[in-house]
Amino acid sequence: MKATINGYAIIGELKNDNSGYAKWGFANNGYNEVFIKQFLSPVYPVGKSMFSEETYRRKVDICAAFERRKRCFYNQLNQCLTGNIVTVQDFFRFGGKYYIVTEKVNAKAKMPSEIAALGINQRLMIAKVILHCVSSLHAHGIVHNDLKPDNILIKETATGSYTAKVIDFDSGFQTSCPPNIGDELQGDMVYFAPESFLLVSEDEDFLASKAVLTEKTDIFALGIILHQFFCGKIPIIDGAKYNYVFEAVLDGAIPETCGDVPDFVRAIIARMIDIDPGKRPSAAKALMWLTNKSNEASCGRESPAAIEDPSEIPVVKPPAATPVRLDSKHGYFKPAEDFL
């Protein structure tokens, strides 16, 4: 007999492949298939008699705070109507467990080497789509905090072009409520920003500065991802000395970017993985740079190796400054220029 959870008929079993914090799978809601995820913690104390009053109340308070935070986050996330960001359809508690239901995305994560093998215009299109949807997230005060190739699903459209969809916001937070000291960051350390590591390691100087995590942690991760998408690998670092890009950056080393891409792409990536969050461009500015420089290149004009200082470039307010059009066959939005 198939399990049913709050009206969702589970297809197969929930599993925790590639996730230490949740179980996930697919379900039928009576109309179509959806993606469903069960959080492993917190667990609501449904058997009150099993706990002391103090323990019961503490567990209830933890769950109440978790529920408030998630509902606020998901409500804000669903305001990012780009078509390139997974939508949350339901969030509920069933028994002692919490669940989230999102749309089922009919696409898969591609290996960076697969994307790097595409033509330069296709890679530029993918980069612009990703930057567009991340700029929308940031404009709505949402930080993904776990951007990596596995969480960016790439899809080929009917016309042979490519688009992307960002999924899995379990590690995300709102800029109005950034992680505190002692909070667990669930992101992949390969894509950690320097300040993320300093926070979780409780670095004294970082704590004394009273710095907080911002949307620029996503920009650092995106710099690494874009390098993978254009070159098939992360920026080169001394493998005998560093395991991660953030380690090299914190040690004052400058990761070497791949030379087999246009200079303007290399320059943008270098800015995105700067140690100083304030010197990294916003997703909107990076999108503007990439769009302008790629347009210049397509017109036969030489693209300089260096780009303007971020502070001198006017802020682009997404998503209004980036026209989009709906690909009705697949339900994805893409920058309108890609349809021209």
C-alpha positions in Angstrom: 0.0 0.0 0.0 1.4 3.4 -1.0 2.1 5.8 1.8 0.0 9.0 1.9 1.3 12.1 3.7 -1.2 15.0 4.2 -2.9 14.0 1.0 0.2 13.4 -1.1 0.5 9.9 -2.4 4.2 9.0 -2.2 5.7 7.4 -5.3 8.3 4.8 -4.2 10.1 5.8 -1.0 11.7 8.9 0.4 15.5 8.7 0.3 18.3 10.8 1.6 20.7 10.5 -1.4 23.1 13.5 -1.4 21.3 15.1 1.6 22.2 14.7 5.2 19.5 17.0 6.4 16.4 15.6 4.7 14.7 12.8 2.9 13.2 13.4 -0.5 11.2 11.9 -3.3 8.1 12.4 -5.5 4.4 12.3 -4.8 1.1 12.7 -6.6 -1.2 15.4 -5.4 -4.2 14.1 -7.3 -3.4 16.2 -10.4 0.3 15.8 -11.2 3.6 14.7 -9.7 5.4 17.0 -7.3 8.7 16.9 -5.4 8.4 16.3 -1.6 11.0 16.7 1.1 10.9 15.6 4.7 13.1 17.6 7.1 15.0 15.3 9.6 15.0 18.1 12.2 13.5 19.6 14.2 11.0 16.9 15.3 7.8 18.0 16.9 7.2 16.3 20.3 3.8 14.6 19.4 4.0 12.3 22.5 3.9 14.9 25.3 4.0 12.2 28.0 7.4 11.1 26.9 9.0 14.4 28.0 9.3 16.5 31.0 7.3 19.7 30.8 10.5 21.8 30.4 11.8 19.5 27.6 8.4 19.5 25.9 8.1 23.2 26.0 11.6 23.7 24.7 11.0 21.4 21.7 7.7 23.0 20.9 9.4 26.5 21.0 12.2 25.3 18.6 9.6 23.9 16.2 7.5 27.0 16.4 10.5 29.2 15.5 11.5 26.9 12.7 8.0 27.0 11.3 7.7 30.8 11.5 11.1 31.2 9.8 10.4 28.8 7.0 6.9 30.2 6.2 8.3 33.7 6.0 11.2 32.6 3.9 9.0 30.5 1.5 6.5 33.3 1.1 9.2 35.7 0.2 10.8 33.2 -2.2 7.6 32.8 -4.1 7.7 36.5 -4.9 10.6 35.9 -7.2 8.5 35.2 -10.3 11.3 34.7 -12.9 10.3 31.2 -13.9 13.9 30.2 -13.2 13.4 29.6 -9.5 11.6 26.6 -8.1 8.3 27.4 -6.5 7.1 26.2 -3.1 3.6 24.8 -3.2 3.2 23.6 0.3 4.8 23.5 3.7 3.3 21.6 6.6 3.8 19.4 9.6 2.5 15.8 9.5 2.9 13.9 12.8 6.3 15.0 14.2 7.9 15.8 10.8 8.0 18.9 8.7 7.6 18.7 4.9 8.0 21.0 1.9 6.4 20.4 -1.5 7.7 22.0 -4.7 7.1 21.7 -8.4 8.7 18.8 -10.1 11.4 20.1 -12.4 11.8 18.0 -15.6 15.5 18.8 -16.0 18.7 17.5 -14.5 21.9 18.9 -13.2 24.6 18.7 -15.9 28.2 18.1 -15.2 30.3 21.3 -15.5 32.4 19.6 -18.1 29.2 19.0 -20.2 28.4 22.7 -20.1 32.0 23.7 -20.8 31.8 21.7 -24.0 29.0 23.8 -25.3 29.5 26.8 -27.7 30.5 30.1 -26.2 27.2 31.7 -26.9 25.3 28.9 -25.2 27.5 29.2 -22.2 27.0 32.9 -22.1 23.2 32.4 -22.3 23.3 30.0 -19.3 25.4 32.4 -17.3 23.0 35.3 -18.0 19.9 33.2 -17.1 21.5 32.2 -13.8 22.6 35.8 -13.0 19.2 37.0 -13.8 17.4 34.7 -11.4 19.9 35.3 -8.7 19.6 39.0 -9.1 15.8 38.6 -8.6 16.4 36.5 -5.4 18.7 39.2 -4.0 16.3 42.0 -5.0 13.7 40.2 -2.8 16.1 39.8 0.1 16.8 36.1 -0.4 20.2 34.5 -0.2 20.4 30.9 -1.6 23.6 30.1 0.4 24.1 26.7 -1.3 24.7 27.5 -5.0 26.5 24.7 -6.8 26.1 22.9 -10.1 23.8 20.2 -8.4 21.4 23.0 -7.5 21.2 24.6 -10.9 19.3 22.4 -13.4 20.1 23.0 -17.0 17.5 22.4 -19.7 17.7 22.5 -23.5 14.7 24.2 -25.0 12.8 23.3 -28.2 14.8 25.8 -30.2 18.1 24.2 -29.1 19.1 26.9 -26.7 19.6 26.4 -23.0 18.0 27.7 -19.8 18.4 27.0 -16.1 16.4 26.6 -12.9 17.7 27.1 -9.4 16.5 24.6 -6.8 17.0 23.6 -3.1 16.8 26.5 -0.8 17.2 24.5 2.5 20.3 26.5 3.4 18.8 29.9 2.4 18.2 32.9 4.5 16.7 36.4 4.3 19.1 39.3 4.4 17.0 40.7 7.1 17.8 37.7 9.3 21.4 36.5 8.5 23.0 33.5 10.3 24.4 34.1 13.7 27.4 32.7 15.5 26.8 29.0 16.2 24.3 28.6 13.5 25.0 25.7 11.2 25.6 26.5 7.6 24.6 23.5 5.4 26.2 24.6 2.2 28.9 22.8 0.2 32.4 23.9 1.4 33.7 23.8 -2.1 31.6 26.9 -2.8 32.0 28.6 0.6 32.8 32.2 0.6 35.7 33.3 2.9 33.3 35.1 5.3 31.1 31.9 5.6 34.1 30.0 6.8 35.1 32.7 9.2 31.7 32.7 10.7 31.4 29.0 11.2 35.0 28.8 12.5 34.2 31.7 14.9 37.2 33.6 13.8 38.0 36.3 16.5 38.8 39.1 14.1 35.7 38.4 12.0 33.4 38.3 15.0 35.0 41.5 16.4 34.2 43.2 13.1 30.5 42.4 13.7 30.3 41.5 10.0 27.3 39.4 8.8 26.7 37.1 5.8 25.0 38.8 2.9 24.0 38.0 -0.7 27.7 38.4 -1.6 28.2 34.8 -0.4 26.1 33.7 -3.4 28.3 35.9 -5.7 31.5 34.1 -4.5 29.9 30.7 -5.2 28.7 31.9 -8.6 32.2 33.0 -9.5 33.4 29.4 -9.0 30.4 27.9 -10.8 30.7 30.2 -13.8 34.4 29.2 -14.0 33.3 25.6 -14.0 30.7 26.2 -16.7 33.2 28.0 -18.9 36.3 25.9 -18.2 35.0 22.6 -16.8 36.9 23.0 -13.5 37.2 25.3 -10.5 39.8 28.1 -10.5 43.2 26.6 -10.3 44.8 26.7 -6.8 47.8 25.0 -5.3 46.3 21.5 -4.6 49.1 20.6 -2.3 48.4 23.5 0.0 44.7 24.4 -0.4 41.5 22.2 -0.6 39.1 25.0 -1.3 39.1 28.3 -3.2 38.1 30.2 0.0 41.3 28.9 1.7 43.5 30.2 -1.1 41.8 33.6 -1.0 42.0 33.9 2.7 45.7 33.1 2.5 46.3 35.9 0.0 46.7 33.6 -3.0 45.0 34.6 -6.2 43.2 31.6 -7.9 44.3 31.3 -11.5 41.4 31.5 -13.9 41.2 29.6 -17.2 42.6 31.3 -20.2 40.4 29.6 -22.8 37.5 32.0 -22.4 37.0 35.7 -23.4 38.9 38.2 -21.3 35.7 39.9 -20.1 34.4 36.6 -18.7 37.7 36.0 -16.8 37.6 39.5 -15.5 34.1 39.2 -14.1 34.9 35.9 -12.5 38.0 37.3 -10.8 35.8 40.1 -9.4 33.2 37.7 -8.1 35.8 35.6 -6.1 37.4 38.7 -4.4 38.1 38.2 -0.7 36.2 41.5 0.1 32.4 41.0 -0.3 32.2 44.8 -0.9 34.3 44.5 -4.0 32.3 41.7 -5.5 29.7 42.9 -8.0 26.0 42.3 -7.4 24.4 39.7 -9.6 22.6 42.5 -11.4 25.8 44.3 -12.2 27.6 41.1 -13.3 24.6 40.4 -15.6 24.9 43.9 -17.1 28.7 43.6 -17.6 28.3 40.1 -19.2 25.5 41.3 -21.5 27.2 44.5 -22.6 30.6 42.9 -23.1 29.1 39.9 -25.0 27.2 42.3 -27.2 30.4 44.2 -27.9 32.2 41.0 -28.8 29.4 39.9 -31.1 29.6 43.2 -32.9 33.3 42.6 -33.5 34.6 45.1 -31.0 37.5 44.2 -28.9 36.7 43.4 -25.3 39.3 44.7 -22.8 40.8 42.4 -20.2 39.9 44.7 -17.4 36.5 46.0 -16.5 35.2 49.1 -14.6 35.4 49.3 -10.9 32.1 48.0 -9.4 31.5 51.3 -7.5 31.5 53.2 -10.8 28.8 51.1 -12.5 25.2 52.2 -11.9 23.1 49.8 -10.0 20.6 47.8 -12.1 17.4 47.1 -10.4 16.3 43.6 -11.3 14.2 42.2 -12.7 12.7 45.2 -14.4 16.0 46.2 -16.0 16.3 42.8 -17.6 13.4 42.1 -20.0 12.2 38.5 -20.0 10.0 36.5 -22.1 8.2 33.2 -21.4 9.1 30.1 -23.2 5.6 28.7 -23.0 6.6 25.2 -24.0 8.8 24.7 -21.0 7.6 27.4 -18.6 11.0 29.1 -18.2 11.8 32.7 -18.5 15.0 33.9 -20.2 16.5 37.3 -21.0 14.6 38.6 -24.0 17.7 39.2 -26.1 18.2 35.4 -26.2 15.0 35.1 -28.3 16.1 37.7 -30.8 
